[in-house]
């Protein structure tokens, strides 16, 4: 997984284990669910730091 400025490869395996075991619930930070066809609009809104946009889930339509 490659994206952003964070070293995701370092953190993702440990985070996935925490989610799998139920130690953390990622839905507490997920504020939006968007379909892939709207990804450009969603990214622009997120990039503008509009209120209510903390983390976005992008999924197939």
C-alpha positions in Angstrom: 0.0 0.0 0.0 1.5 3.3 -1.0 0.0 6.8 -0.4 0.5 10.1 1.4 3.4 11.0 3.6 2.9 8.4 6.3 4.9 5.1 6.4 1.8 3.0 6.0 3.8 -0.2 5.4 5.1 0.1 9.0 1.7 0.6 10.6 -0.9 -1.3 8.5 -0.1 -4.9 9.7 -0.4 -3.9 13.4 -3.5 -1.9 12.7 -5.2 -4.8 10.8 -4.5 -7.1 13.7 -6.1 -4.6 16.2 -9.2 -4.5 14.0 -9.3 -8.3 13.5 -9.2 -8.9 17.3 -11.8 -6.2 18.0 -9.3 -4.1 20.0 -10.2 -1.1 17.9 -13.2 -0.1 15.9 -12.3 1.9 12.8 -15.9 3.0 12.3 -15.4 5.6 15.0 -13.1 7.7 12.7 -14.8 6.9 9.4 -17.1 9.8 8.6 -18.0 9.3 4.9 -18.6 6.4 2.5 -18.3 7.2 -1.1 -18.5 5.2 -4.4 -15.5 5.1 -6.7 -17.2 7.1 -9.4 -17.4 10.1 -7.0 -13.8 9.8 -5.9 -12.7 13.1 -7.5 -15.4 15.1 -5.8 -14.9 13.3 -2.5 -11.2 14.0 -2.6 -11.7 17.7 -3.3 -14.2 18.0 -0.4 -11.8 16.1 1.9 -8.8 18.2 0.7 -10.7 21.4 1.5 -11.1 20.1 5.0 -14.8 20.6 5.0 -16.6 20.0 8.3 -17.5 16.4 8.9 -14.8 14.9 6.7 -12.3 13.0 8.9 -11.8 9.7 7.1 -13.4 8.4 3.9 -14.1 4.9 2.8 -14.0 4.4 -1.0 -15.8 1.4 -2.3 -17.0 -0.1 -5.6 -20.4 1.0 -6.7 
